[in-house]
């Protein structure tokens, strides 16, 4: 079922343009997140809404996959944000929602969990040396971007069944 939706997304018109948009915006937002610890939230929100609405004209199935994916990612992030007392930035939610609008619900939730796992494994030596403590701000966009590049590579390297 998930592979069916990923195949539908991959074969949709303008998917390559959305992937290029993801690569370019991911680079820019990763830079801003690392250097300034901020992202262009309003721009990403507007772009996410435009991509989701644009999917109505391509295929209604793609619209549903991206629309409900964005909603699921937002709900999961808001639950995490509430439980962690603001320990996770809402900019991470906005960028992950943007990625979900391009890749759909399965990839969006995958980005959410795999990027957090990747960040935890990368920061583990610093946590053990006590160089990173509980409220240290960590740029998560580069981890989400790395996972999205992995998704792009996997989508284009697998054969259609």
N, C-alpha and C positions, 0 to 999 in steps of 0.2 A: 504494500500500500504506500509506504513512504517512498520507495524507489519509483513508484508510478508518478507521484507528484514531483519528485526531483527531475524525472525525465520530462514531464510536462513543462516544468519551468525552463529546463535546459533547451528544449526545442521551441520555446516560444519566441515570437518576433521580438527584437530589441533586447534580448537577454545579454548578448555580447556587449551592448552599449551600457547596460546596467552593471555588468561586471567591470568594465573600464571605469565607470563612475565610482564603483566601490573601491577599486585600487587607488585612484587618484585621491578621493576624499579620505580614504583610510590613511594614506601617507601624510596628508596635511593634518588630520586630526591627531594622529599619533605624535607628530612633532609638537603640536600645541599642548597635548596632554603631558608630554615629557618635560617640555621647557617651561610652560606657563601654568600647568595643572588646571587647564580649562579647555573647553571645546566650544564650538559654534552651535549651541543647542537649538536656537530658533531656526537657523538654516537647516539643520538636520531634521527637525520636526516637520518643517514645511516640505522638504524633499521626501521624507517618508510618506507623508499624506499624499503628495502628488504621485509617487510611484504606486501606492496602493490603489488610488483612484484610477490611474492610468491602466491598471490591470483589468478593470471592468471592461474596457474596450478590446483587450486582447483575448481574454477567455475568463468566463465567470468562475471556473474552477480555480484558476490562478488567483483571482481576486479573493476567493474564500480562504485559500491556503495562506496568502500573505496577510489578509485582514485579521483572521483569527490568530495567526502566528504573532503579529504585533501585539494584539490584545493579551495573549498568553504571556509574552515576555514582559510586558508592562506590569501585569498582575504579579508575576513571580518576583520581579525586581522590587515592587512596592512592598510585598510581604517581607523580603529580605531586608529592605530599607527600614521597615518598621521594627522587625525583630532585632536588628543590629543597632538600633537607636541612631540612625544616620551614618553608620560606619561605611556604607557604600555610597558612592556618588551617583546622583541622578543623571549625570552626563553619560555614565556607562550604560544606563538604561536607554537613553536616547540613541546612542550609537548602535547598541545591540538591536534596537527596534528598526533602525535604518537597515542593518544587515538582514533582519528578518523580512523586511519588505522586498528585498531582492531575492533571497534564497528560500523563503518559506518557513513554515512552523518548525519542521524537524531540524533544519540547519540552525535556525534562530535559537532554539532551546539547547542544541548542541554547542553553539558558540558560547552561550551563557555558562554552561557547566564546565566545558573543556577549558575555556579561558581562565576560569577561576582555579581549576586544578593546575593548569600550566603556571599561573602566577604563584600558587602555593609551592609548587616544586622548585621554581626558580628562586623563590625567596627563603626557602627552608634553611640554607646555610647561614643567611643573615639573621634569621629568627633564632637559630641555635646559638649564634655568637652574641645575641641580644643587641644587634645593631638596628633591628626593626622591632618596634614595640607595638602594642595594640592600636594606638591612634595615629600611627605613621601613615601619611597619605602616599598611596602607590598608584602610579598611572596604569590604569587597566586597559585603555584603548589599544596600546600596542599588542597586548596579549589577544584581545578580541580580533584585531586586524590579522595577526599571525594565524589564528584559527580560520578566519575567513579565506585567507590565501590557501590554506590547506584544503578547504572545501572546494574552492575554485579548481585546484589541481585535481582533486578526486573526481569532480564532476566532469572534467574534460578528459581525464585519463581512463575512465571506465567505458566499456563498450555498451551500446544500447542492446537491450535484450528483446 
